[in-house]
């Protein structure tokens, strides 16, 4: 059994709908995430710019426990959690990754994770969010990750299943330190 890994985030995502009614907590940042995910939206580029800035600032504060050094001060690669569609990676996340390496020159975008078969969308189609479900459809084929530090990037963490699956796949492939990051984390209204 895989333990869900801790994830760095830049804020909370409050879905527009919660328990069948409009969510009163749905805020500007949450609406901006919907613009980020919708490439056809007129505010899409503004959302990409905003989340790039948030993440670039967040990365400046992430310190590796094993060395006490800032993660971005050492060479690292950026791996993006793939979409639910086979072979697809979010263009918006690719744009964010490119902006990160412009600011932090030790970074390289290295799309080493791929969805090998299309799976139902967890968000739209109620697809499997389990770690095992993601691990069975994502691969690191042909990647040389031996000892390389990795920034693992996703847009929204809800259960952590896809980020955790990718984390363990990268670790199993020989990656060094893996830092999972999501732009936003879905708010938990329970408890």
N, C-alpha and C positions, 0 to 999 in steps of 0.2 A: 504494500500500500504506500502511495506517495503522499508525503506531507505537503500541504499548500505552502509555497514559499512567500516570505514577506516581500512586499512590492512598494517601491517609492512612488508617490503620486504628487500631482500638482494641485489637487483639490477634489471636491466631491461632485458626483454627477447625480442629479435628481431627475429621474424620468418624468416625462410630460404626463404620463398616466400612471397612477398608483391605485391598485385595488379597484380598477374599473372607473375611476373618476379622475378628473384633472387634478394633478398634484400641486397643491398650493406652494410647495417648496421648490418647484421648478424655477430656477433662477437664470440670470443672464449667462453665466458660465456653462450651465447645462444646455441652454438653447444654442450656445456657440458650438458645443460639441456636435449637435445635430447638423449644424452648418458645416463643420469640419468633415463629417462623414458623407455629406451630400455634395458631390463634385459639381452638380448642376446648379446649386444654390448661389444666388448673387453675393452672399456674404462668405462663401467658402474660402476665398483667399485671405480675407480678413481673419477668419478663424485659424487658418494655418499659421499666419503671422503671429497671432496672439499665443497659440499653444507652443510655437517654436520659442518665443521669448520666455514663456513660463518655464519650459523645460531647460533651456540653456542656463537660466538663473538657478534652477534646482540642482543641476549637475555640478555647479560650482561648490556646493556644500556636501557632496557625497564623499565620504572618507572610507577607505578600505580598512576593515578591522585588522587584517593580517599585517599591514605595513604602516598604518596610520597616515598614509599619503592620500591626497585627493585622487579620486578615480581618473579624472580627466588629465592628470599630470603625467600619466604613463600611457604607452601605446594601448589602444583598444579598438575593437571592431564594433560596429552596430549591426545587430541582427534584429529583423522586424518579424513579429509574430504574423504568420500568414493569415489571409482571409479564409473564410469557410469555402471559397471556390478554389478548386485545384489550380495551382500555378499562379494565383493572384496575390499580390501584395498591395496594400493600400497606397495609391499615389500620394495621398496627403502625408502618410507616415514616412514615405520615401523623401518627400520634400523636407519634412522636419529633420530627418537624419542628415540630409545634405547640409542643412543650415547648421546643425551641431558641429559637423566637421569643418565648416568654415570658421567657426569660433574657436574650436578646440582642435588644433592641427595634429594632435597625436591620434585622432580618430580616423577610421576608415569605414565606409559603408560596405558591408559584405553580406549580401542577401544569401545566407547559408541555410535558411530554413525554407522548406517548401511544403505546401499541402499537396499530398500525392493523389488524393481523390476528394471530390466535392462532398461536403457534409451539410446537413440542414443548418441554416443560420440559427444560432442560439437565441438571438434577439428577435428575429422576425418569425421563425418557424419552430421555436421551442426545441431546437437541436440539443444533442447531448453536450453537457458542459463538463463532463467528468474528465479527469486527467487521462485515464486509460483511453477514453474515446478520442481525445486529441492525439495522444501518442500513437494510436493506430493509423492516423491519417496525416501525420507530419513527419518529415524526414530531414536529415542533414547530409544527404548523399553528396559525395565528392568534395566535402569541405575539409580543409586543413585547419583545425582549431587547436591543435596541440599547444597547451600553455598560454593561449591568447586570452586576454581579458575581453569580456563581452558586455556591452550594454544591450540588454534585451528590451525592445521597445514595442509597446502596444498602445491603443487609444484609450480603451476603458476596461478596467478590471471589475468584473461583477463577482464571479465565484473564485477567480484565480486559476481555473482549470487550464486554460490555454497557455498562460504564462508559466505555470508550474510544469506543464508537459514540455514546453520548449526549454525551460531551465534544465530539466533532467536530461533531455536529448543533447543539449550542448555540453553538459557536464560529462555524460557518457562518451561523447566524441572527443574528450580530452581538453575542453576549454579550461582556462585558468579561473579567475574570479568572474562570476556572472552576476551582474547587477540588473534585476528586473525592474522596469519602470513603466508605469502607465500614466498617460496624461491625466486621467481622472479615475476615481474609484466610485462605483455605484453606492449611494448611501444605503445603510442598513437601518430600517425603521423598526426593527424588532429589538426587544431587550430594553 
